[in-house]
Amino acid sequence: MPLTLMDVGVETTVKTIRGKDQTRKFLQNLGFVEGAKVTVVSSLAGNVIVNVKDARVAISEQMASRIMV
């Protein structure tokens, strides 16, 4: 399921990233790689704040919907 459907505070693992090569590369550079542990910190106003690799990253819901967990 996409990252946007995850509950706040639940840790999960990235299974795959969908989208064009450029989009996948951008998300991989932020730390969203297969097997990475991620936790949704908050989701509001069309943005999702995620803990990934000991860092907090804010991404749009559109980008978050491409991350499958």
N, C-alpha and C positions, 0 to 999 in steps of 0.2 A: 504494500500500500504506500501511497505517497507520504512524505514527511508532514505535509499540511494536516493530515488526519490524526497525527500522534497527539496524545494528551500531554499537557505541560508537566515537566518533571520526570517523565518516564525515559529511561535510557534505552536506546535501541542501537542496532547495527545497520550500516549502509549496505544494501544488497547490490544495487546497481544505480547508474545515473543515465537518464534518458535525455535525448535532445541532440542537437547538432554538435559537431566536433568542437566548435568554438565554445559552446555553452558547457560541454563536459569538461573541457580543459580549464575554463574559468573556475568551475566548482572544485575541480581537483586541486587547483592552486590554493584554494581556500581551506583545503583539508578534507573535503568530502570525497574520500576514496573508498573502494569496496573494503569492507571489514572494519572501517572506522566506527568508533562508538560516538553517538550523538545524543544530545538531550535538548528538547525544546524548552527554552527558558520562558518565553512569552510569545504571544501572537496577537497583534492588534494593529488596526489601521492599515491592513494589507501588507504588513511586514512580519517576519518571523525572526526571532532572536534565538540562536542555537549555540550550545556549547559543543565545540568539536576540537579535539586535540588540545585541551586546556586553554582554549581561547573562545571568546564570545564573538559570534559573527551575525550580522543582520543581513538578511536576504529578503527579496520580495516573495510573496506567496507564489507567484508564477515560477520563480527559480526553485522554490522549495517543493513545488509539485513535481518537478523533474527528478527529485531524489527519492528513490524507492527504498523502503526499509522493511 
